[in-house]
Amino acid sequence: MIEKVYQFTDTNDFIMEKIIDDEHVNINHIVVAPGGSVPVHVANSNVYQIIVRGTISLRLEEEPVAHYPTGSIVAIPFNTKMDIRNEGSETLEFFVVKAPNPRSMPATKKI
């Protein structure tokens, strides 16, 4: 078999799980219930958020909050402060693709 298959959790409960962590890329799966959030942090690579369910409420640096619905892919540059929330009434589910893998990147700024 040439391909490799990865699994992710099907849930409505909060979860942050690392799916792939190899020399090329890091892919995480995140589910956030309505009213929930992800801890504020700084992008440790070039980040692509793929929203597959719900609407992500995203504040980058000190910019106003932006809302991106299912079907959106949001690109966030390395070293950008992120505040991710689910301000909607539906469960938020998204995948985070980090390329290159953060292990290959320099240290991020402090927040």
Beta strands, then each sheet from edge to edge (+ up, - down):
strand 1: 15-21
strand 2: 26-32
strand 3: 37-42
strand 4: 46-53
strand 5: 55-60
strand 6: 66-69
strand 7: 73-76
strand 8: 81-85
strand 9: 92-99
sheet 1: 1+ 2- 9+ 4- 7+
sheet 2: 3+ 8- 5+ 6-
end
